[in-house]
Amino acid sequence: MMPAAELAVPTFHVMSDATRSLVRLSAVIAVGSEAEIRVALTHATTSAHVPAEWIEEAILQSYLFAGFPRALNAAREWRRISGRPAPLDDEGMHHENVDAWRRRGEATCATVYGPFYERLRPNIRALHPALDEWMIVEGYGKVLSRPALDLARRELCIVAVCAAARQDRQLHSHLHGALHSGASAADVQATLDAVADMVDSSVAEGHRLLFARVVAHGN
């Protein structure tokens, strides 16, 4: 069921060095070594001047797409490099928020999937109803709706991760999702370019052609 409320989706059209570094970092967290993560974090903080809040959010959401081990490794390196202590409290700790997470998860998921949302939910439930619940409450509600990073940049980070990890089915969905969330086609192409060296050239070319088809035909 489509939620009644729609999310506002800001649009930006020129990818900054900070955003490019953030999407690259997200991909490195997913597929790189710990040494490569340290290099990407150092570049993000000292050269690209990525806001610390963006980096924290990119690391937190990485567990959805790269798993807890890589998220934990990235968080450990981030604490060492940044010198920032972990917060003492966070809304993600308070499970009494589950109803709010479900509501905002439905709205965020509907924004990301746009016209495909109505088909998505029964398709995921057919795989397993728990996956549908976790996708909405845990993924889109508790994590991807956090306010410290806008949805467009979150989706670009997901595009980078899916491209680097060669998760083409999910990449296809999130190419659409980035556009639906307010990123321009130039933003999305810049994201694919930022991680193209992390896959074989033939794979990178396949991603470019896939995105060209998304832009041209919407599928």
Secondary structure as GFF3:
##gff-version 3
##sequence-region A 1 219
A	DSSP	alpha_helix	17	31	.	.	.	ID=ss1
A	DSSP	alpha_helix	34	42	.	.	.	ID=ss2
A	DSSP	pi_helix	43	47	.	.	.	ID=ss3
A	DSSP	alpha_helix	52	66	.	.	.	ID=ss4
A	DSSP	alpha_helix	68	82	.	.	.	ID=ss5
A	DSSP	three_ten_helix	91	93	.	.	.	ID=ss6
A	DSSP	three_ten_helix	95	97	.	.	.	ID=ss7
A	DSSP	alpha_helix	98	113	.	.	.	ID=ss8
A	DSSP	three_ten_helix	114	116	.	.	.	ID=ss9
A	DSSP	alpha_helix	117	127	.	.	.	ID=ss10
A	DSSP	alpha_helix	129	133	.	.	.	ID=ss11
A	DSSP	pi_helix	134	143	.	.	.	ID=ss12
A	DSSP	alpha_helix	151	164	.	.	.	ID=ss13
A	DSSP	alpha_helix	168	180	.	.	.	ID=ss14
A	DSSP	alpha_helix	185	194	.	.	.	ID=ss15
A	DSSP	three_ten_helix	196	198	.	.	.	ID=ss16
A	DSSP	alpha_helix	201	217	.	.	.	ID=ss17
###
